[in-house]
Amino acid sequence: MTVHFIGAGPGAADLLTVRAVELLRRSPMCLYAGTYLDPEVLAHCAPDAELIDTQKLDLDEIVAHCARAHAEGKDVARLCSGDPSIYSALTEQKRRLDALGIPWDVTPGVPAYAAAAALLGAELTVPEQVQSVVLTRTHARSTAMPESESLANFARTRATLILHLAITRIRTLAQELVPDYGADCPAAVVYRATQPEQQVLRGTLADIADRVEAAGLRQAAVILVGRALAESIDCAQSHLYDPGRDRSHITG
């Protein structure tokens, strides 16, 4: 018996990996986060699988279901929105499973920010303009942020900034970012990327909050900020594909 932590991707049922689909098909129990998941993803589960929505369960209740499955010798598919490496509570859950002697493994998924970038047609790193991406969140009514990870500290890098779990504070956040990025800096919000109700809002730090509030978005959205998001960019040519690069040493 194994608890399989599976990246469910941004929501679209056809963006799961082949491995993820196979695990869903053969797991008698599936624990899933209904808040962010397109129901079509669950169509990959076996017809007789026990489906449990975890959006109203606490950690003890979730682990209790895993322990019951372990006692019954049944694999568990633990679906995480996006990729398990980001904001999935993987660390907390696997620690509990280890204490109970319950085996687990992890299957990666398409992260929400990657799906959002794809919808925008954006490369988040552009030669000689921005070469770093910061994935972060903010603190409101959720887990406190470490003091060293303030938004101001990240803003000073002018890296492409991806903000999760922050849509309700977008006006305040945009104002905080203006001093370093500039009011005209491209910004975008993608709501439920790849799902039927997806919305893509483009703007700048000066007006993105107005667009979000007009659309009434309150959850399940990713905020992207940075010069790499401009719809038209005149950038340098990367060294990788430079015609002047010496490739005589490359083999295979």
ZALOPA-109450 format. One line per field, with one value per residue: z, x, y of N, C-alpha, C in turn; chain; residue in three letters. Coordinates in steps of 0.2 Angstrom, whole numbers, plus 5000, padded with zeros to 4 digits. Atoms other than C-alpha are relative to their C-alpha. Layout:
! residues N
n_z <- (Z_...)
n_x <- (X_...)
n_y <- (Y_...)
ca_z <- (Z_...)
ca_x <- (X_...)
ca_y <- (Y_...)
c_z <- (Z_...)
c_x <- (X_...)
c_y <- (Y_...)
ch <- (A_...)
aa <- (ALA_...)
! end
This chain:
! residues 252
n_z <- (5000_5000_5001_5006_5001_5008_5003_5004_5005_4999_5000_5006_4999_5004_4998_4995_5003_5001_4994_4995_5002_4998_4993_4999_5003_4996_4993_4997_4997_5003_4996_5005_4998_5005_5001_5006_5005_5005_4999_5005_4998_4996_5005_5000_4994_5001_4999_4993_4995_4995_5001_4994_5001_4994_4999_4993_4995_4997_5001_4996_5004_5006_4998_4998_5006_5002_4996_5001_5006_4998_4997_5005_5006_5006_5002_5000_5005_4996_5005_4998_5006_5002_4999_4993_4997_4998_4997_5000_4993_5001_4995_4994_5000_5000_4993_4996_5003_4997_4993_5000_5004_5007_5006_5004_5005_5003_5007_5002_5005_5003_4995_5002_5004_5007_5004_5001_5005_5006_5003_5001_5005_4997_4997_4994_5000_5007_5000_4998_4996_4994_5000_4994_4998_4992_4999_4993_4998_4995_4994_4998_4995_5001_4997_5000_5004_4997_5000_5005_5007_5001_5007_5002_5002_5007_5005_5001_5005_5006_5004_5001_4993_5000_4994_4999_4994_4998_5005_4996_4998_5006_5000_4995_5002_5005_4998_4997_5006_5004_4999_5003_5007_5004_5001_5007_5000_5002_4995_5003_4995_5004_4995_5002_5007_5003_4998_5004_4998_4999_5002_5000_4999_5001_4998_4997_4993_4999_5001_4999_4995_5003_5004_4996_4996_5005_5001_4994_4998_4993_4998_5005_5006_5000_5002_5003_5001_5003_5007_5005_5002_5006_5006_5005_4997_5004_4995_5002_5002_4995_5002_5003_5007_5003_5006_5000_4995_5002_4999_5002_4995_4999_5002_4999)
n_x <- (5004_4997_5003_4997_5001_5000_5002_5006_5000_5004_5007_5002_4999_4995_4994_4997_4995_5002_4999_5006_5006_5000_5001_5008_5004_5000_5001_5007_5002_4998_5001_4998_5002_5005_5000_4996_4999_5005_5003_4998_4994_5002_5003_4994_5001_5004_5007_5001_4995_5003_4997_5001_4998_4997_5000_5003_4997_4993_4994_5001_5005_4997_4996_5004_5002_4994_4999_5006_4998_4994_5002_5004_4996_5002_4996_5004_4998_5001_5000_4998_5001_4993_4994_4999_4994_5002_5006_5005_5000_4996_4996_5004_5003_4996_4997_5005_5000_4994_5001_5004_4997_5003_4996_5002_4995_5002_5000_5001_5005_4998_5001_5005_4997_4998_5006_5002_4996_5002_5006_4998_4995_4995_4994_4999_4993_4998_4993_4997_5005_5002_4998_5003_5007_5001_5007_5001_5007_5000_5004_5005_5003_4997_4994_4995_4994_4994_4998_4996_5004_5005_5001_4996_4993_5000_5001_4994_4997_5003_5001_5007_5003_5006_5003_5006_5004_4999_5004_5005_4996_4997_4999_4995_4994_4998_4998_4993_4995_4999_4993_4994_5001_5003_5007_5002_4998_5005_5003_5005_5003_5003_5005_5001_4997_5002_5007_5005_5002_4994_5000_4993_5000_4993_4999_4994_5001_5005_5007_5002_5005_5007_5002_5001_5006_5005_5001_5003_4996_4999_4996_4998_4997_4993_4997_4994_4998_4994_4999_5000_5007_5002_5002_4995_4993_4994_4995_4994_5000_4997_4993_5001_5001_4996_4996_4993_4998_4996_5003_4996_4998_5006_5000_5006)
n_y <- (4994_4994_4994_4997_4993_4999_4993_5000_4995_4995_5002_5004_5007_5003_4998_5004_5005_5007_5004_4997_5004_5007_5001_4999_5005_5006_4998_5001_4994_4994_4994_4995_4993_4998_4992_4998_5006_5001_5006_5005_5004_5006_5005_5004_5005_5006_4999_5002_4997_4996_4993_4996_4992_4998_4993_4998_5004_4998_5005_5006_5004_5002_5005_5006_5003_5003_5006_5005_5003_5004_5006_5004_5002_4997_4994_4994_4995_4993_4995_4993_4995_4998_5004_5001_4996_4993_4999_5006_5003_5007_5002_5002_5006_5006_5001_5004_5007_5003_5002_5005_5005_5001_4998_4995_4997_4994_4999_4993_4997_4994_4995_4995_4994_5002_5000_4993_4998_5002_4997_4993_5001_4996_5003_4996_4998_4997_4999_4993_4995_5003_5007_5003_5000_5000_5002_4999_4998_4995_5001_4996_5004_5006_5001_4995_5001_4998_4993_4998_5001_4995_4998_4995_5003_5003_4995_4997_5004_4999_5006_5001_5001_5004_5000_5005_4999_4992_4996_4996_4994_4998_4993_4998_5003_4996_4994_5002_5002_4994_4996_5004_5002_4995_5000_5003_5007_5005_5004_5004_5005_5006_5004_5007_5001_5006_5002_4996_4994_4996_4993_4997_4993_4997_4993_4998_4999_4995_5001_5007_5001_4998_5006_5005_4998_4999_5007_5004_5006_5001_5006_5004_4996_4999_4993_5000_4993_5000_4998_5006_5002_4996_5004_4999_4999_5000_5003_5003_5007_5004_5003_5007_5001_4995_5003_4999_5005_5006_5007_5005_5005_5003_5007_5003)
ca_z <- (5000_4996_4997_4980_4981_4963_4955_4948_4937_4935_4933_4915_4915_4900_4908_4920_4917_4910_4927_4937_4926_4929_4948_4948_4938_4950_4967_4977_4986_4980_4991_4981_4984_4977_4979_4964_4954_4938_4941_4925_4933_4944_4928_4928_4944_4944_4943_4961_4969_4985_4982_4996_4995_5007_5006_5023_5031_5043_5043_5056_5046_5030_5038_5046_5029_5024_5039_5036_5018_5025_5036_5022_5010_4998_4988_4990_4976_4986_4972_4975_4964_4953_4958_4975_4978_4980_4993_4995_5013_5007_5021_5035_5028_5024_5042_5049_5037_5042_5060_5056_5045_5029_5013_5001_4985_4974_4956_4949_4940_4930_4942_4941_4936_4921_4915_4917_4908_4894_4892_4892_4879_4890_4893_4911_4908_4894_4889_4897_4905_4918_4922_4938_4944_4962_4967_4983_4993_5005_5023_5027_5036_5032_5038_5043_5031_5036_5040_5027_5013_5013_4996_4997_4997_4982_4973_4974_4962_4949_4944_4937_4952_4954_4968_4974_4987_4986_4974_4988_4992_4974_4976_4991_4983_4967_4976_4986_4969_4960_4968_4961_4945_4940_4937_4919_4923_4914_4926_4923_4933_4927_4936_4935_4921_4909_4917_4908_4918_4916_4914_4909_4914_4907_4913_4922_4940_4938_4933_4937_4953_4944_4932_4945_4956_4940_4937_4955_4957_4975_4974_4963_4953_4950_4949_4938_4937_4927_4911_4903_4902_4889_4874_4863_4868_4859_4868_4866_4858_4870_4870_4867_4850_4845_4827_4832_4846_4844_4843_4838_4855_4855_4853_4851)
ca_x <- (5000_5006_5000_5003_5005_5000_5001_4984_4990_4981_4964_4963_4960_4972_4986_4990_5005_5004_5010_4997_4983_4989_4990_4972_4966_4972_4970_4954_4954_4956_4958_4957_4956_4939_4942_4954_4951_4941_4929_4934_4951_4941_4935_4953_4948_4941_4922_4922_4935_4931_4932_4934_4935_4947_4943_4933_4944_4959_4976_4971_4955_4965_4978_4965_4958_4976_4978_4961_4967_4984_4975_4964_4979_4973_4983_4978_4979_4982_4978_4987_4982_4997_5013_5016_5032_5023_5010_5003_5006_5017_5029_5016_5007_5022_5029_5012_5013_5031_5026_5013_5024_5014_5023_5022_5029_5027_5022_5025_5012_5011_5012_4998_5011_5017_5000_4996_5012_5007_4990_4999_5012_5025_5043_5046_5065_5071_5090_5099_5082_5076_5084_5075_5058_5052_5037_5030_5014_5009_5002_4985_4974_4986_5002_5015_5029_5047_5054_5067_5054_5045_5038_5049_5065_5059_5054_5071_5077_5065_5064_5048_5036_5023_5011_5000_4986_4986_4972_4961_4976_4980_4978_4989_5002_5002_5005_5020_5028_5027_5043_5054_5045_5036_5018_5019_5026_5016_5005_4993_4981_4975_4960_4958_4970_4965_4948_4932_4929_4947_4949_4965_4967_4982_4987_5000_5003_4993_4977_4978_4968_4954_4953_4953_4940_4929_4930_4925_4940_4942_4952_4960_4970_4989_4997_5011_5022_5037_5044_5045_5026_5026_5017_5031_5049_5065_5077_5095_5099_5102_5120_5112_5106_5118_5125_5142_5143_5157_5148_5163_5165_5147_5145_5130)
ca_y <- (5000_5017_5035_5043_5062_5067_5084_5087_5101_5117_5108_5102_5083_5081_5090_5076_5065_5048_5041_5052_5044_5027_5029_5036_5022_5009_5018_5012_5029_5046_5061_5077_5096_5101_5120_5120_5104_5102_5088_5080_5075_5063_5054_5046_5036_5019_5018_5010_5021_5030_5049_5061_5080_5087_5105_5105_5092_5096_5087_5074_5069_5068_5057_5046_5042_5037_5026_5017_5014_5007_4995_4989_4987_5000_5013_5031_5044_5061_5074_5091_5106_5111_5103_5095_5105_5121_5125_5108_5104_5089_5091_5091_5076_5065_5068_5061_5046_5043_5042_5030_5019_5022_5022_5037_5044_5059_5062_5079_5090_5105_5120_5134_5147_5137_5135_5154_5158_5147_5155_5172_5165_5172_5166_5171_5173_5184_5186_5201_5208_5195_5178_5174_5169_5172_5161_5167_5172_5185_5185_5190_5177_5163_5156_5169_5173_5173_5190_5189_5185_5201_5207_5222_5211_5202_5217_5224_5210_5215_5197_5190_5189_5175_5178_5163_5165_5184_5189_5197_5209_5214_5232_5234_5222_5232_5248_5240_5234_5251_5259_5245_5239_5255_5259_5254_5237_5223_5213_5199_5188_5171_5163_5144_5142_5128_5126_5130_5145_5152_5171_5180_5198_5209_5226_5235_5238_5254_5246_5227_5229_5238_5224_5211_5220_5223_5204_5199_5187_5181_5165_5152_5165_5168_5185_5188_5204_5208_5215_5198_5198_5212_5206_5213_5212_5217_5206_5200_5183_5170_5162_5144_5148_5162_5158_5164_5151_5138_5121_5111_5103_5097_5078_5067)
c_z <- (5000_4999_4995_5000_4993_4999_4995_4994_5002_5000_4994_5000_4995_5001_5005_4996_4999_5007_5005_4998_5002_5007_5002_4998_5005_5008_5003_5004_4997_5005_4996_5003_4996_4999_4993_4994_4996_5001_4995_5001_5003_4995_4999_5005_4998_5002_5008_5005_5005_4999_5006_4999_5006_5002_5007_5005_5003_4999_5003_4996_4994_5001_5002_4994_4997_5004_4999_4994_5001_5003_4996_4994_4994_4998_5000_4995_5004_4995_5003_4994_4998_5001_5008_5004_5002_5003_5000_5006_5000_5006_5007_4999_5000_5007_5004_4997_5002_5007_5001_4996_4994_4995_4996_4994_4997_4993_4998_4996_4997_5005_4997_4996_4993_4996_4998_4995_4993_4997_4998_4994_5002_5002_5006_5001_4993_5000_5002_5003_5006_4999_5006_5001_5007_5000_5008_5002_5005_5006_5001_5005_4999_5004_4999_4995_5004_4999_4994_4993_4999_4992_4998_4998_4993_4995_4998_4994_4993_4995_4998_5006_4999_5007_5000_5006_5002_4996_5004_5002_4994_5000_5004_4997_4994_5002_5003_4994_4996_5001_4996_4993_4996_4998_4994_4999_4998_5006_4997_5006_4996_5006_4997_4993_4998_5001_4996_5001_5000_4997_5000_4999_4999_5002_5002_5008_5002_5000_5001_5005_4998_4996_5004_5004_4995_4999_5005_5002_5007_5002_4993_4994_5002_4998_4997_4998_4998_4993_4995_4998_4995_4994_4994_5003_4995_5005_4997_4998_5005_4997_4997_4993_4996_4994_5001_5006_4997_5003_4999_5005_5002_4997_5001_4996)
c_x <- (5004_4996_5003_4998_5000_4998_4994_5000_4996_4992_4998_5001_5005_5007_5004_5005_4998_5000_4995_4994_5000_4999_4993_4996_5000_5000_4993_4998_5003_4998_5002_4997_4995_5000_5003_5000_4994_4997_5002_5006_4998_4998_5006_4999_4996_4993_4998_5004_4996_5003_4998_5003_5002_4999_4997_5003_5007_5005_4998_4995_5003_5005_4996_4997_5006_5001_4995_5002_5006_4998_4996_5004_4999_5004_4995_5003_4998_5001_5002_4999_5007_5005_5001_5006_4999_4993_4995_5000_5003_5004_4996_4997_5005_5003_4995_5001_5006_4999_4996_5002_4996_5004_4997_5005_4997_5000_4999_4994_5002_4998_4995_5004_5002_4994_4997_5005_4999_4994_5002_5005_5006_5006_5002_5008_5002_5008_5001_4994_4998_5002_4998_4993_4999_4993_4999_4992_5000_4996_4994_4996_5002_5006_5005_5006_5006_5002_5004_4997_4995_5000_5005_5007_5000_5000_5006_5004_4998_4999_4992_4997_4994_4997_4994_4996_5000_4995_4996_5004_5003_5001_5006_5007_5003_5004_5007_5005_5002_5007_5005_4998_4997_4993_4998_5002_4994_4998_4994_4997_4996_4996_4998_5002_4998_4993_4995_4998_5006_4999_5008_4999_5007_4999_5007_4999_4996_4993_4998_4995_4993_4997_4998_4993_4993_4997_4997_5004_5002_5004_5002_5003_5008_5001_5007_5002_5007_5001_5000_4993_4998_4998_5004_5006_5005_5005_5007_4999_5003_5007_4998_4999_5004_5004_5007_5003_5004_4997_5005_5001_4994_5000_4993_4994)
c_y <- (5006_5006_5004_5008_5002_5007_5000_5005_5006_4999_4996_4993_4997_5003_4996_4996_4993_4996_5002_4996_4993_4999_5001_4994_4994_5001_4999_5006_5006_5006_5006_5007_5003_5007_5001_4995_5000_4993_4994_4996_4994_4994_4995_4994_4994_5001_4999_5004_5005_5007_5004_5007_5002_5007_5002_4995_5003_4994_4993_4996_4997_4994_4994_4996_4996_4994_4995_4996_4995_4994_4995_4998_5004_5006_5006_5005_5007_5005_5007_5004_5002_4994_4999_5004_5007_5001_4995_4997_4993_4999_4998_4993_4994_4999_4996_4993_4997_4997_4994_4994_4999_5003_5006_5001_5006_5000_5007_5002_5006_5006_5005_5005_4999_5000_5007_5003_4998_5003_5007_5000_5004_4995_5004_5003_5002_5002_5007_5005_4997_4993_4996_5001_4999_4997_5001_5001_5006_4998_5004_4996_4993_4999_5006_4999_5002_5007_5002_4999_5005_5002_5005_4997_4997_5005_5004_4997_5002_4994_4999_4997_4996_5000_4995_5003_5007_5004_5005_5007_5004_5007_5003_4997_5004_5007_4999_4999_5006_5003_4996_4998_5006_4999_4997_4993_4995_4995_4996_4995_4995_4996_4993_4999_4993_4997_5003_5007_5005_5007_5002_5008_5003_5007_5002_5001_5006_4999_4993_4999_5002_4995_4994_5001_5000_4993_4996_4994_5000_4994_4996_5004_5001_5007_5000_5007_5000_5002_4995_4999_5005_4996_5001_5002_5000_4998_4998_4993_4996_4996_4993_5000_5005_4997_5001_4996_4994_4994_4994_4995_4996_4993_4997_5003)
ch <- (A_A_A_A_A_A_A_A_A_A_A_A_A_A_A_A_A_A_A_A_A_A_A_A_A_A_A_A_A_A_A_A_A_A_A_A_A_A_A_A_A_A_A_A_A_A_A_A_A_A_A_A_A_A_A_A_A_A_A_A_A_A_A_A_A_A_A_A_A_A_A_A_A_A_A_A_A_A_A_A_A_A_A_A_A_A_A_A_A_A_A_A_A_A_A_A_A_A_A_A_A_A_A_A_A_A_A_A_A_A_A_A_A_A_A_A_A_A_A_A_A_A_A_A_A_A_A_A_A_A_A_A_A_A_A_A_A_A_A_A_A_A_A_A_A_A_A_A_A_A_A_A_A_A_A_A_A_A_A_A_A_A_A_A_A_A_A_A_A_A_A_A_A_A_A_A_A_A_A_A_A_A_A_A_A_A_A_A_A_A_A_A_A_A_A_A_A_A_A_A_A_A_A_A_A_A_A_A_A_A_A_A_A_A_A_A_A_A_A_A_A_A_A_A_A_A_A_A_A_A_A_A_A_A_A_A_A_A_A_A_A_A_A_A_A_A_A_A_A_A_A_A)
aa <- (MET_THR_VAL_HIS_PHE_ILE_GLY_ALA_GLY_PRO_GLY_ALA_ALA_ASP_LEU_LEU_THR_VAL_ARG_ALA_VAL_GLU_LEU_LEU_ARG_ARG_SER_PRO_MET_CYS_LEU_TYR_ALA_GLY_THR_TYR_LEU_ASP_PRO_GLU_VAL_LEU_ALA_HIS_CYS_ALA_PRO_ASP_ALA_GLU_LEU_ILE_ASP_THR_GLN_LYS_LEU_ASP_LEU_ASP_GLU_ILE_VAL_ALA_HIS_CYS_ALA_ARG_ALA_HIS_ALA_GLU_GLY_LYS_ASP_VAL_ALA_ARG_LEU_CYS_SER_GLY_ASP_PRO_SER_ILE_TYR_SER_ALA_LEU_THR_GLU_GLN_LYS_ARG_ARG_LEU_ASP_ALA_LEU_GLY_ILE_PRO_TRP_ASP_VAL_THR_PRO_GLY_VAL_PRO_ALA_TYR_ALA_ALA_ALA_ALA_ALA_LEU_LEU_GLY_ALA_GLU_LEU_THR_VAL_PRO_GLU_GLN_VAL_GLN_SER_VAL_VAL_LEU_THR_ARG_THR_HIS_ALA_ARG_SER_THR_ALA_MET_PRO_GLU_SER_GLU_SER_LEU_ALA_ASN_PHE_ALA_ARG_THR_ARG_ALA_THR_LEU_ILE_LEU_HIS_LEU_ALA_ILE_THR_ARG_ILE_ARG_THR_LEU_ALA_GLN_GLU_LEU_VAL_PRO_ASP_TYR_GLY_ALA_ASP_CYS_PRO_ALA_ALA_VAL_VAL_TYR_ARG_ALA_THR_GLN_PRO_GLU_GLN_GLN_VAL_LEU_ARG_GLY_THR_LEU_ALA_ASP_ILE_ALA_ASP_ARG_VAL_GLU_ALA_ALA_GLY_LEU_ARG_GLN_ALA_ALA_VAL_ILE_LEU_VAL_GLY_ARG_ALA_LEU_ALA_GLU_SER_ILE_ASP_CYS_ALA_GLN_SER_HIS_LEU_TYR_ASP_PRO_GLY_ARG_ASP_ARG_SER_HIS_ILE_THR_GLY)
! end
